[in-house]
């Protein structure tokens, strides 16, 4: 039996639901960081993008409200390992340490991306853990 209950110290949240990515940027819904100090964004890319030169990147924002337009870019020094999404049937992870309550991820394709993609937020470093 496991001696550590990972589910008690993390929380998952849908940021970008699965959808086909074309050329337009895709903005996430607000991810509420209440009770957590860090977040990993896990992007899953489907089978459509077979050309590794067709890339997409994730951009990260934070704000005091759930309104994306009021959010500001997260400083690069608080983003750990932000990969280029450039392979089909692959999962990519970027870690972020925000300073505000709400975070957002934006998926920015460099061209007609062609794959379905989704991004899940995994909140970590819970401020309170069960005893």
trRosetta pair geometry for C-beta under 8 A, 3 or more apart (Angstrom, degrees):
i j d omega theta_ij theta_ji phi_ij phi_ji
2 5 7.1 126 108 -76 117 51
5 8 4.4 53 107 -1 111 115
5 9 7.5 128 96 -5 72 89
5 130 7.6 -18 70 55 135 123
6 9 6.4 -81 -159 46 40 94
6 10 6.1 -6 164 13 80 116
7 10 6.7 -74 -126 53 28 86
8 126 7.7 -95 136 17 62 162
8 129 6.1 83 133 -158 105 85
8 130 5.0 -78 -167 19 135 114
9 124 6.9 38 137 -146 86 70
9 125 7.9 32 171 -77 99 12
9 126 4.8 -134 -151 9 63 123
9 129 5.3 -3 -94 -114 96 115
10 122 5.7 -4 -176 179 123 92
10 123 6.2 153 -163 78 63 57
10 124 5.1 -18 -107 -93 89 74
10 126 7.3 -123 -68 -41 30 107
11 35 7.9 60 -5 91 146 117
11 36 6.5 -125 29 -55 114 143
11 122 7.5 158 76 -159 39 48
11 123 4.4 -9 57 53 91 112
11 126 7.7 102 -17 -86 101 107
12 120 6.0 -13 -162 176 101 115
12 121 7.0 142 -160 82 49 57
12 122 5.6 -20 -100 -104 70 69
12 123 7.6 -156 -72 16 21 78
13 31 5.1 137 96 -134 142 96
13 32 7.5 174 -109 37 164 72
13 120 7.1 151 76 -167 40 68
13 121 4.5 -18 65 64 94 107
13 122 8.0 180 23 -78 70 28
13 123 6.8 43 0 -20 112 107
14 17 5.7 26 177 -78 130 75
14 29 7.3 43 104 38 82 122
14 118 7.7 -52 -147 -176 90 112
14 120 6.2 -47 -109 -113 46 73
14 121 7.6 10 90 19 3 85
15 28 3.8 -24 172 -143 85 139
15 29 6.5 -155 -152 46 42 73
15 31 5.7 -29 -98 -58 96 120
15 41 6.4 -30 17 -133 163 101
15 104 7.7 144 -159 -150 107 45
15 105 5.2 39 160 32 144 116
15 119 4.4 -53 74 104 115 99
15 120 6.3 164 11 -121 92 16
15 121 4.6 100 -49 -30 114 99
16 19 7.2 -96 164 25 94 107
16 26 5.7 81 -138 129 135 120
16 27 7.9 179 -92 117 105 20
16 28 4.8 -89 -55 -96 80 84
16 29 7.9 167 -77 6 45 73
16 105 6.7 -94 -23 83 110 108
16 107 6.1 10 -63 -17 174 126
16 117 7.2 10 111 114 129 88
16 118 5.7 -172 98 -153 81 50
16 119 4.1 53 33 32 103 97
17 118 6.0 -34 178 -126 23 106
18 44 7.9 -36 -98 79 96 110
18 46 7.8 76 -153 -44 108 124
18 116 5.5 29 -176 169 93 114
18 117 7.2 -174 -136 94 59 21
18 118 4.1 -45 -76 -60 63 120
19 26 7.0 168 74 -131 128 152
19 116 6.4 -168 107 -146 14 80
19 117 7.1 -32 63 57 59 62
19 118 7.3 108 11 -81 63 74
20 48 7.0 62 -136 -12 95 164
20 114 7.6 -32 -168 -167 97 24
20 115 7.2 -165 -140 117 65 22
20 116 5.0 -50 -84 -88 58 69
20 117 8.0 91 -132 11 22 71
21 26 6.4 -96 -115 -15 93 134
21 56 6.5 -10 146 -81 157 155
21 107 6.3 -90 -117 130 134 133
21 109 5.3 150 154 -57 116 133
21 113 4.0 -16 105 70 107 141
21 114 7.3 -27 76 27 77 23
21 115 6.1 2 38 67 102 65
21 116 7.2 140 -3 -126 78 21
21 117 5.0 7 -25 18 125 117
22 109 7.1 -166 99 45 31 157
22 112 5.8 -31 -169 -138 63 74
22 113 6.6 176 -155 32 5 87
22 114 7.7 66 -113 -62 45 41
23 109 5.9 -122 -133 86 33 123
23 111 6.6 -44 -111 177 91 30
23 112 5.2 -39 -62 -85 93 61
23 113 7.3 170 -79 -7 40 78
24 109 7.6 38 54 36 24 112
25 106 5.5 4 -180 177 115 108
25 107 6.6 160 -160 80 61 53
25 108 5.0 -11 -111 -103 97 69
25 109 7.4 -162 -88 19 47 72
26 106 6.9 160 79 -160 45 59
26 107 4.4 -3 55 53 99 106
26 117 8.0 160 46 77 152 113
27 68 5.5 49 179 -149 140 166
27 104 6.5 -5 -168 178 91 123
27 106 5.2 -21 -102 -107 66 86
28 31 6.9 -6 132 -30 135 99
28 68 8.0 152 67 -96 60 128
28 104 5.1 176 62 -159 100 71
28 105 4.6 55 -12 51 138 74
28 106 7.0 -120 -1 -72 83 43
28 107 8.0 97 -47 -15 86 88
28 119 6.3 -79 -87 76 123 127
28 121 7.9 98 -177 -41 155 116
29 66 8.0 -10 177 -169 75 103
29 104 7.8 -142 106 -119 18 87
30 63 7.9 -79 -122 58 114 106
30 65 8.0 -88 -108 131 154 47
30 66 3.9 -118 1 -143 162 77
30 67 7.8 2 -64 -12 131 19
30 68 7.1 -145 -68 -62 85 77
30 102 4.5 -25 -164 -161 112 122
30 103 7.5 123 -160 59 62 34
30 104 6.2 -48 -104 -76 54 91
31 39 6.6 100 122 -135 144 158
31 102 6.7 138 64 -159 47 63
31 103 4.9 -32 62 66 105 85
31 104 7.0 168 11 -81 87 39
31 105 7.8 32 -8 -8 129 91
31 121 4.4 49 -126 8 151 175
31 123 7.4 179 165 -64 115 108
32 66 7.8 -29 -74 -91 90 100
32 101 6.6 -13 -150 160 66 91
32 102 6.1 -29 -99 -101 51 77
33 36 5.3 -112 -168 68 69 91
33 37 7.7 86 177 -95 113 13
33 39 6.6 -94 -105 -45 104 122
33 98 6.0 -139 -61 67 165 128
33 100 7.6 114 35 103 137 48
33 101 5.5 -166 51 -166 94 41
33 102 6.7 -161 4 -84 93 23
33 103 6.0 71 -46 -8 118 104
33 123 6.4 172 -128 -126 63 124
34 101 6.1 20 -63 -153 76 101
35 123 7.9 68 87 145 85 142
35 126 6.1 -6 152 -149 89 78
35 127 5.3 -123 -158 26 50 107
35 128 6.8 -62 -152 28 97 90
36 39 7.0 85 124 -67 130 82
36 123 3.9 36 148 171 177 114
36 124 6.3 101 -161 58 115 18
36 125 6.0 106 -166 72 71 70
36 126 5.6 -39 -99 -98 75 52
36 127 6.9 -123 -75 -16 24 83
37 97 6.9 -2 150 -144 81 87
37 124 7.4 -55 60 98 74 60
37 125 3.8 -62 51 105 105 126
37 126 7.9 -139 5 -61 85 8
37 127 6.8 119 -39 -65 95 80
38 95 6.5 7 174 -174 117 99
38 96 6.9 164 -162 86 72 48
38 97 5.0 -35 -108 -100 92 73
38 98 7.8 150 -120 18 41 69
38 123 7.4 145 86 -159 46 55
38 124 5.0 -29 75 69 95 91
38 125 4.6 71 17 15 98 125
39 95 7.3 164 91 -153 42 57
39 96 5.3 -16 67 62 88 95
39 98 6.8 11 15 -1 114 108
39 103 5.9 -164 33 56 156 159
39 121 5.3 -18 -169 -166 121 100
39 122 6.7 146 -160 72 64 45
39 123 5.2 -29 -101 -101 85 60
39 124 6.9 161 -93 19 32 77
40 93 5.5 -2 180 -167 112 106
40 94 7.0 162 -157 82 63 37
40 95 4.8 -30 -101 -98 79 75
40 96 7.6 161 -94 18 30 71
40 121 7.5 145 76 -158 44 50
40 122 4.6 -15 60 59 95 102
40 124 6.7 35 -7 -5 97 122
41 58 6.1 176 102 177 145 160
41 60 7.4 -159 -15 -92 146 112
41 93 7.1 157 79 -152 49 53
41 94 5.1 -9 55 60 99 90
41 95 7.8 -174 17 -84 68 26
41 96 6.7 34 -13 -2 103 115
41 105 5.1 117 -128 -82 152 152
41 119 5.4 -3 -176 -173 101 111
41 120 7.4 156 -157 78 52 40
41 121 5.8 -26 -101 -100 69 66
41 122 7.9 -174 -81 19 22 74
42 91 6.2 -3 -176 -174 94 107
42 92 7.5 159 -157 81 48 44
42 93 5.2 -14 -104 -100 70 85
42 119 6.9 152 76 -156 44 57
42 120 4.8 -19 61 62 100 92
42 121 7.8 180 18 -85 77 17
42 122 6.1 45 -14 -12 115 112
43 58 6.3 -153 -46 -60 141 131
43 85 5.8 -73 118 -92 143 130
43 91 7.0 159 84 -157 49 55
43 92 4.7 -14 62 61 101 96
43 93 7.5 -173 21 -77 72 34
43 94 7.6 27 -6 4 109 98
43 107 7.3 134 -125 -103 131 114
43 117 6.2 -1 -174 -174 96 110
43 118 7.2 173 -148 87 54 41
43 119 4.8 -20 -96 -99 76 85
44 90 7.7 -174 -147 96 52 37
44 91 5.0 -20 -101 -104 76 82
44 92 7.9 -177 -78 22 31 67
44 117 6.6 167 85 -151 52 60
44 118 5.3 -2 52 55 97 86
44 119 7.8 -178 17 -82 66 38
44 120 7.7 28 -7 0 105 101
45 49 6.1 -43 171 37 124 127
45 56 7.9 159 -98 40 126 124
45 85 5.5 147 -58 -175 136 110
45 87 6.8 133 75 84 139 52
45 88 6.1 -119 124 -128 106 35
45 89 7.0 -68 94 -17 78 15
45 90 5.4 3 51 56 106 76
45 91 7.6 -173 18 -83 71 34
45 92 7.2 36 -11 -2 107 107
45 115 5.0 40 -174 124 89 151
45 116 7.7 146 -162 83 45 49
45 117 5.0 -14 -106 -102 63 96
46 49 7.7 109 76 13 61 85
46 88 6.7 -24 117 -156 37 83
46 89 6.8 18 -168 -74 30 56
46 115 4.7 172 60 -175 77 94
46 116 3.8 31 8 56 143 87
46 117 6.6 -129 2 -66 84 49
47 50 7.5 15 173 -63 64 89
47 88 5.0 61 -138 -179 37 123
47 89 5.5 30 -86 -52 71 96
47 115 6.7 163 60 -129 23 98
47 116 7.9 14 30 30 62 93
48 88 6.7 -176 54 -116 34 115
48 113 7.6 76 99 127 118 71
48 114 4.1 -153 143 140 113 80
48 115 3.7 -176 55 -93 97 52
48 116 6.4 110 -2 -5 121 63
49 54 5.5 -137 -148 83 106 119
49 86 7.7 -128 143 -161 134 33
49 87 7.3 150 103 167 109 12
49 88 4.8 -180 73 -74 69 86
49 113 5.8 -42 -81 173 124 71
49 114 5.1 135 -79 74 68 97
49 115 3.8 -59 -12 -33 97 119
50 88 5.4 -15 -83 -19 52 143
51 54 4.7 71 85 -2 103 105
51 114 8.0 64 28 41 101 144
52 86 5.0 61 -165 156 69 100
52 87 5.9 5 -111 -86 93 70
53 86 7.4 31 -85 -155 11 114
54 86 7.2 155 76 -137 46 72
54 109 7.5 -1 171 -167 89 100
54 110 6.7 -172 -162 67 50 98
54 111 5.1 -96 -133 62 89 112
54 112 7.1 -51 -144 76 133 54
54 113 5.8 154 153 -126 114 46
54 114 6.6 26 128 20 160 112
55 84 4.8 -25 -155 179 123 113
55 85 6.5 129 -164 68 63 57
55 86 4.6 -22 -104 -87 83 100
55 109 7.6 161 101 -154 42 55
55 110 4.5 35 67 8 80 133
55 111 7.8 72 37 16 56 89
56 84 7.4 142 66 -170 37 65
56 85 4.3 -25 65 62 90 115
56 86 7.7 180 25 -67 60 58
56 107 5.7 13 168 -179 129 88
56 108 6.1 159 -163 81 75 44
56 109 4.3 -37 -98 -98 101 59
56 110 6.4 -144 -82 -5 43 76
56 113 5.4 16 -53 -107 121 134
56 117 7.3 -83 64 -53 160 171
57 82 7.1 52 -165 150 94 109
57 84 5.8 -42 -87 -116 83 67
57 85 6.9 -174 -81 12 28 88
57 107 7.9 165 83 -154 34 48
57 108 5.1 -19 61 63 80 102
57 110 7.5 68 -8 -49 90 96
58 82 6.1 -134 63 -159 96 101
58 85 7.3 85 -33 -26 88 116
58 94 5.6 -157 68 17 138 151
58 105 5.3 -22 -166 -167 109 109
58 106 7.0 141 -160 70 54 48
58 107 6.1 -27 -101 -98 69 59
58 108 7.4 164 -97 17 18 85
58 119 7.1 126 -114 -112 128 144
59 73 7.0 -56 177 -126 104 99
59 105 7.2 141 73 -162 45 55
59 106 4.4 -18 60 58 98 104
59 108 5.7 48 -11 -17 110 126
60 73 7.1 91 83 -158 58 62
60 74 4.3 -30 106 25 106 126
60 79 6.1 164 29 -95 140 121
60 82 7.8 -123 -14 -106 116 133
60 94 7.6 -147 -50 120 127 133
60 96 5.2 -174 -155 -106 163 148
60 98 7.8 -133 159 -79 120 101
60 103 6.6 -15 -169 -170 97 105
60 104 7.1 152 -157 81 50 55
60 105 5.7 -22 -100 -104 70 68
60 106 7.7 -156 -69 18 25 78
61 68 6.8 82 88 -153 148 76
61 71 3.9 87 153 130 117 126
61 72 6.3 166 -152 83 87 19
61 73 5.8 -54 -100 -96 74 38
61 74 6.4 -155 -101 -22 18 84
61 103 6.9 150 84 -159 51 56
61 104 4.4 -14 63 59 101 103
61 105 7.8 -174 23 -79 77 23
61 106 6.9 51 -8 -18 112 107
62 71 5.8 168 81 -158 16 104
62 72 6.6 -31 61 61 68 69
62 74 5.3 79 -10 -77 107 95
62 98 4.4 155 -99 -149 141 118
62 99 6.6 112 123 49 160 64
62 100 4.0 141 156 44 110 115
62 102 6.6 149 -157 86 60 55
62 103 5.1 -25 -99 -101 80 70
62 104 7.4 -171 -76 17 33 76
63 66 8.0 -173 86 -64 116 10
63 67 6.7 -89 118 68 156 68
63 68 7.6 178 8 -121 145 25
63 70 5.1 108 -153 102 146 85
63 71 3.4 -101 -36 -96 118 75
63 72 6.7 124 -80 8 82 65
63 100 5.6 171 69 133 4 154
63 101 7.8 -48 97 58 46 75
63 102 5.2 -29 67 71 75 107
63 104 7.5 15 9 -7 104 112
64 70 7.5 -70 47 127 76 123
64 100 5.6 -99 -67 -159 57 117
64 101 6.2 66 -135 28 46 106
64 102 7.0 102 -165 21 4 102
65 70 5.5 25 51 72 115 143
65 102 6.5 -53 94 20 18 147
66 102 5.6 -163 -92 -120 49 159
67 70 4.4 55 92 14 111 111
67 71 7.2 -175 98 -27 60 84
68 71 5.5 -50 -155 14 41 120
68 104 5.2 104 -117 -107 94 166
71 100 7.8 -177 -133 82 88 153
71 102 7.0 -104 -93 99 119 103
71 104 5.6 139 65 17 174 127
74 78 5.5 -101 168 78 105 114
74 79 6.1 116 107 -55 116 103
74 96 6.0 32 132 -156 169 119
74 98 6.0 -82 -111 -103 128 79
74 103 7.4 16 -58 -134 134 103
75 78 5.1 75 71 10 87 103
75 79 7.7 -165 98 -9 46 90
76 79 5.6 -62 -150 34 43 111
78 96 6.3 53 133 -162 87 66
78 97 4.5 -115 -165 63 96 85
78 98 7.0 118 144 -82 138 31
78 99 7.5 -86 -119 -28 168 92
79 82 5.2 4 156 -43 121 122
79 94 6.5 -9 -170 176 96 112
79 95 7.4 148 -162 85 47 53
79 96 5.4 -12 -108 -104 69 79
80 94 7.1 155 76 -171 56 62
80 95 4.1 -15 60 68 108 105
80 96 7.4 -158 21 -70 76 33
80 97 7.6 57 -14 -14 107 96
81 93 7.1 24 109 99 118 77
81 94 6.0 -161 98 -123 67 59
81 95 6.3 46 48 20 95 91
82 94 4.3 41 -109 -126 63 129
83 92 4.5 -131 70 -159 130 119
83 93 7.4 58 8 52 120 40
83 94 6.5 -145 15 -67 72 92
85 90 7.7 171 -152 84 72 112
85 92 5.4 -127 -96 9 81 155
85 107 7.7 -14 20 -148 153 100
85 117 7.1 46 172 -124 154 143
87 90 4.2 56 91 -9 105 148
88 115 6.0 -170 -113 -99 82 136
96 103 6.6 142 105 -155 142 150
98 103 4.8 -134 -54 -78 156 118
100 103 7.3 143 76 -68 89 69
103 121 7.3 144 83 -127 116 144
105 119 5.4 -115 87 137 145 158
105 121 7.4 180 -11 -74 125 101
107 117 6.4 156 -151 103 159 140
107 119 6.6 -169 -59 -30 116 132
109 112 7.3 45 142 -126 140 10
109 113 3.9 -101 -128 -47 137 115
110 113 7.8 102 39 -79 60 85
113 117 7.4 -37 137 -16 144 130
123 126 7.7 83 128 -78 97 75
126 129 5.3 115 85 -73 123 79
